[in-house]
Amino acid sequence: MSMFDEKKSSRFSERGRYMSFAALFLLGSQILLIAVVYRMPEAGSSSAEGRNLAGRELATAEASPTCMLLGGTTAKKPQPSLTHCYKHNTESCCVAGHDDAIGDAIGEVLPSGCVRQYPDLEEYMCLGCDPKSDSYITYFNGTAGSPAQRYVDADVAPDPARADTADVKKAISSTFGKVSGKLGEIRVCAAFAKRLMYSEKTIAGSAYATNGLDAYDGCALKLGGGTLGSLWFHDGKDDGTTEGIVENTAEAKFFQQVRPKYFGTDDFEISWYHVPTAATPCFGAASGLQVGSMAVAIVAALSSMLA
């Protein structure tokens, strides 16, 4: 090879290296941006809440002491492995039979080809397998597992701050703190609830009223024989599906009709206004942290490959 050819080859090699690092930088920036969006506090929350969100998420990482689906025992590694709630194959509050039933429930909501496109819905529907599942539930009798007991006394009114706050009243299935005949109430994190119902574009632009519940419009829901979520879930009581709920909103209809297996409306109330704290964790808080960790891992792996 001539000196000219060697210099030319060297220039191309150096240029390729610069282009690889540029691509790595752009990819890393996009991944980290996604992580920030997923962990962004909701509008109306204080800056202190935003700064402490990661700490709150870490505080929810402690395992739940009991599992409702396992009759009050603690979470364990499922054998055989789970196929639908596979994210809980290291430690789980369910076993293969529960997993199959959950898979059937997911199939009643989404077409089979679309399920893996909506990891937040998968996580939500797999609540019963989450090793911390009982920590996201306020049991009306104060006990979980072994098995959970229904509350049989008179309905109990909640704290006035919850019952009389307009935004909160729009994010609860009942105004009562305890409801006769029910096992308890599921606490869903507000930010996670938004991701369950709205597309990233709608959340970014806060265009909730304009776009409606459009998270699944790319595939359509199987509810009602197949329709767009933004058309199926809408404000107003007109289809007989919202008896007993506080506000007849599109969001209330979503949580009335889309429930995790084993946590239906006959057994549980649900609320979706929560911000996670160490004392009162809520379901979905850790998902943003997982995205951030995944972003760091991917960037680190790519850096190693290009070194």
TATA-V527311 format. One record per residue. RES is the residue in one small letter. SS is DSSP state (h for helix, s for strand, l for the rest). PSI is psi as a letter, one per 20 degrees, with the letter a starting at -180 (999 if undefined). OMEGA is omega in degrees with one decimal (* if undefined). Layout:
((RES:SS:PSI:OMEGA) (RES:SS:PSI:OMEGA))
This chain:
((m:l:p:-179.6) (s:l:r:179.0) (m:h:h:178.6) (f:h:g:-179.6) (d:h:h:179.7) (e:h:g:178.6) (k:h:g:-180.0) (k:h:g:178.7) (s:h:h:180.0) (s:h:g:179.8) (r:h:g:179.0) (f:h:h:178.8) (s:h:g:179.9) (e:h:g:178.8) (r:h:g:178.5) (g:h:h:179.4) (r:h:g:177.3) (y:h:g:179.9) (m:h:h:178.8) (s:h:g:179.3) (f:h:h:178.0) (a:h:g:178.3) (a:h:h:177.8) (l:h:g:-179.8) (f:h:g:-179.4) (l:h:g:180.0) (l:h:g:179.0) (g:h:h:179.4) (s:h:g:-179.9) (q:h:g:-179.6) (i:h:g:-179.7) (l:h:h:177.1) (l:h:g:177.1) (i:h:g:179.8) (a:h:g:179.3) (v:h:g:-179.7) (v:h:g:-178.4) (y:h:h:-177.0) (r:h:j:-176.8) (m:l:p:177.4) (p:l:q:-178.3) (e:l:q:176.3) (a:l:p:-179.8) (g:l:i:177.7) (s:l:q:-176.6) (s:l:r:178.5) (s:h:h:178.2) (a:h:h:177.3) (e:h:g:178.8) (g:h:g:-178.3) (r:h:h:-175.0) (n:h:j:-174.7) (l:h:g:-179.2) (a:h:h:178.7) (g:h:h:178.8) (r:h:g:-179.8) (e:h:g:178.3) (l:h:h:-178.3) (a:h:h:-179.1) (t:l:i:-173.4) (a:l:i:179.6) (e:l:p:-176.4) (a:l:q:176.1) (s:l:q:-178.7) (p:l:h:-177.4) (t:l:r:177.9) (c:l:p:-178.2) (m:h:g:-175.9) (l:h:i:178.0) (l:h:j:175.4) (g:l:k:176.6) (g:l:i:176.2) (t:l:r:-178.6) (t:l:r:-179.6) (a:l:q:179.7) (k:s:r:177.8) (k:l:p:-177.2) (p:l:p:174.9) (q:l:o:3.0) (p:l:r:-177.6) (s:l:q:177.8) (l:l:q:179.7) (t:l:h:179.8) (h:l:g:178.5) (c:l:l:-173.1) (y:h:i:179.5) (k:h:i:-179.0) (h:h:k:-178.6) (n:l:i:176.0) (t:l:g:-180.0) (e:l:p:-172.4) (s:s:q:173.8) (c:l:j:178.2) (c:l:r:177.1) (v:l:a:-169.7) (a:h:h:179.8) (g:h:g:175.6) (h:h:g:-177.5) (d:h:g:178.2) (d:h:g:-180.0) (a:h:h:177.7) (i:h:g:177.1) (g:h:g:177.2) (d:h:h:179.9) (a:h:h:177.0) (i:h:g:-179.9) (g:h:i:175.9) (e:l:i:-177.8) (v:l:g:-174.8) (l:s:q:171.0) (p:l:q:-174.2) (s:h:h:-178.4) (g:h:i:-175.1) (c:h:i:-169.8) (v:h:g:-174.7) (r:h:i:176.1) (q:h:i:-176.1) (y:l:m:-176.8) (p:h:h:178.4) (d:h:h:177.6) (l:h:g:175.6) (e:h:g:-179.6) (e:h:g:-179.7) (y:h:g:-177.9) (m:h:h:179.3) (c:l:k:179.8) (l:h:g:-176.4) (g:h:h:179.6) (c:h:i:-179.2) (d:l:p:-178.3) (p:l:i:177.9) (k:l:j:-170.7) (s:h:g:-177.1) (d:h:h:-179.4) (s:h:i:178.8) (y:h:j:-175.1) (i:s:p:170.6) (t:s:o:179.0) (y:s:p:-173.7) (f:l:h:176.0) (n:l:j:176.9) (g:l:j:179.7) (t:l:q:178.6) (a:l:r:175.1) (g:l:b:176.0) (s:l:l:-35.4) (p:l:r:177.8) (a:l:q:-176.5) (q:l:q:178.0) (r:l:q:175.4) (y:l:p:-173.5) (v:l:i:179.1) (d:l:a:-179.5) (a:l:q:176.7) (d:l:q:-178.7) (v:s:p:179.4) (a:s:q:-179.5) (p:l:r:174.2) (d:l:p:-179.6) (p:h:h:-179.9) (a:h:h:177.7) (r:h:g:-175.6) (a:h:h:-173.3) (d:l:j:179.7) (t:l:p:-171.8) (a:h:g:-177.6) (d:h:h:179.8) (v:h:g:-179.8) (k:h:h:177.8) (k:l:i:-174.9) (a:l:k:175.8) (i:s:q:-178.8) (s:l:i:178.0) (s:l:q:177.7) (t:l:i:-176.4) (f:s:q:177.0) (g:s:h:174.7) (k:s:p:-176.6) (v:l:p:-178.5) (s:l:p:178.4) (g:l:i:-178.4) (k:l:q:178.1) (l:l:h:-177.5) (g:s:a:-178.9) (e:s:p:177.1) (i:s:p:178.5) (r:s:o:179.3) (v:s:p:178.7) (c:s:p:-176.0) (a:h:g:-178.4) (a:h:h:178.1) (f:h:h:178.4) (a:h:g:178.1) (k:h:g:-179.1) (r:h:h:176.5) (l:h:h:-170.6) (m:h:h:-172.7) (y:l:q:176.9) (s:l:r:178.3) (e:h:h:-179.8) (k:h:g:179.9) (t:h:g:179.1) (i:h:g:-178.6) (a:h:h:-179.0) (g:h:j:-176.9) (s:l:k:-176.8) (a:l:l:-174.8) (y:h:g:-177.7) (a:h:h:-176.9) (t:h:g:-172.5) (n:h:h:-177.9) (g:l:a:-178.1) (l:l:n:-169.5) (d:l:j:-175.4) (a:l:h:-172.7) (y:l:j:-177.4) (d:l:h:177.6) (g:l:h:-179.4) (c:l:h:-172.7) (a:l:q:179.0) (l:s:q:176.9) (k:l:i:177.6) (l:h:q:178.5) (g:h:k:178.2) (g:h:j:179.2) (g:l:o:-179.4) (t:s:r:177.3) (l:l:p:179.2) (g:h:h:-179.2) (s:h:i:176.9) (l:h:h:-176.6) (w:h:g:-179.6) (f:l:o:179.2) (h:l:r:-177.5) (d:l:q:175.3) (g:l:p:-179.5) (k:l:o:-176.7) (d:l:j:-176.8) (d:l:j:175.7) (g:l:j:-176.1) (t:l:j:-171.2) (t:l:k:178.8) (e:l:p:174.1) (g:l:i:179.9) (i:l:r:-172.1) (v:l:g:-179.7) (e:l:p:-179.5) (n:l:m:-178.2) (t:l:r:176.4) (a:h:g:-179.8) (e:h:g:178.2) (a:h:h:178.4) (k:h:h:178.1) (f:h:g:-177.3) (f:h:i:173.7) (q:h:h:-172.4) (q:h:h:-179.4) (v:l:n:-177.6) (r:l:q:173.8) (p:l:q:175.3) (k:l:p:-178.8) (y:l:j:-178.7) (f:l:l:-176.2) (g:l:r:-174.9) (t:l:h:177.7) (d:l:h:-174.3) (d:l:h:-172.1) (f:s:q:163.3) (e:s:r:-179.3) (i:s:q:175.7) (s:s:q:-172.5) (w:s:k:179.3) (y:s:j:-165.5) (h:s:q:167.7) (v:l:p:-172.1) (p:l:q:173.1) (t:l:r:178.8) (a:l:h:-178.0) (a:l:h:-177.2) (t:l:n:178.2) (p:l:r:176.9) (c:l:q:-174.8) (f:s:p:176.9) (g:l:i:-176.2) (a:l:h:-172.8) (a:h:i:-174.3) (s:h:h:178.0) (g:h:h:178.7) (l:h:h:178.8) (q:h:h:178.3) (v:h:g:179.7) (g:h:g:179.4) (s:h:g:178.9) (m:h:h:179.4) (a:h:g:179.7) (v:h:g:-178.5) (a:h:g:-178.8) (i:h:g:-180.0) (v:h:g:-178.8) (a:h:g:180.0) (a:h:g:179.3) (l:h:h:178.2) (s:h:h:179.6) (s:h:h:-179.4) (m:h:h:-176.4) (l:h:i:-177.6) (a:l:999:*))
